[in-house]
């Protein structure tokens, strides 16, 4: 059997993200609107998320973006928007071309830069997409590293990195096709409705490190 191919255009879209960052920096295009207290950052899961109902929010997601791409541009994005909270989705695209360790290193670099600006990170975990079954073991390994990282960063009841675990919840529900668009890769409206509910729960309770559905599974030690 031939290996599955990555979604078409990932490399090209990643290049476009870097070019756009350069254009903004040199003043060759209009600057993004800012500031925003809540920033949605990452790949197509962020870009396709209708975040217009979130007060004080900005969505800078780019389809095809990797954690490496986000790491490349995050300092400028944070300087522009000055958020206090960042919803982050990245890593799935990275794993088409590099290993889990390298992807996690880029992810942790992004989180470190966000924390240096005093913002909390809400990470939406990987999902068991029907299209990417060959990567699912890597998804699980990647999420496991992030769970451990979230615990290691917590202290005195504070959770600077909050993980909203998606994969096991979708899997427990038999991962129905209704959660995805026709491509078996991107979330449907039903999938995003769950993300909206889970994010609302996580933002509404301080000190929780790990969420499954709207339940806090691991809280930061006091």
Secondary structure, DSSP 4 states (H G I P E B T S, - for coil): -PPPPPPTTHHHHHHHHHHHHHHHHTTSSPPPP---SEEEEESHHHHTS--TTSTTEEE---TT--HHHHHHHHHHHHHHH--SEEEEE-STTGGGTS-HHHHHHHHHHHHHHHHHTT-EEEEEPP---GGGGGGHHHHHHHHHHHHHHHHHH-BTTB-SEEEEE-HHHHHHTT--GGGB-TTSSSB-HHHHHHHHHHHHHHHTSTTEEEEETTEEEEE---
